[in-house]
């Protein structure tokens, strides 16, 4: 019998909406750089912000996603879209690519493991096997970026050499499952261990520019 989320870790609404805003900003910036119009930018922002949750709820857990139950989501995503459009069209203030990537990386470093934990709690509550719990957590954490990249016809960052973002999410999921299912740690306590650990680990990869390497090294 797998543990159920009798005592759940809950993302505070202000943090939830702040992370949705930042992820929507990241998607809107990608849309602007791709040369999309405002509708295209808004769609990419939407997918970036809620894609992981849509995959989790629509494909794995068959539940109503938060974007349909939380009335703040769409206004937050729209505000993020307009902020990016106005910053670029009105002031030409779109930040350089490297700075944008670092700032978003820092925010994702905290938001991604938090939402991975939420996904795993829902999977535990749905009595999924441990492999299913891990998959749901990983998809909840990394799915938005994957859908965004596919939508704009980029090779998903998840598949490319980079700063260990996907690896950190997977390790965070494994640690949460081990603490809850094997060690019997309550969900809240496990979340308070896993999220800071993943956050610090990801910050270290950003600070020291630790990067994964391709399996096939092409001649220069």
Secondary structure, DSSP 8 states (H G I E B T S, - for coil): -----SS-----HHHHHHHHHHHHHHHHHHHHHTT--HHHHHHHHHHHHHHHHHHIIIIII----HHHH-THHHHHHHHHHHHHHHHHHHH-----HHHHHHHHHHHHHHHHHHHHHHHHHHHHHTT--HHHHHHHHHHHHHHHHHHHHHHTT---GGGSS-SSHHHHHHHHHHHHHIIIIIS---HHHHHHHHHHHHHHHHHHHHHTT-----SS----
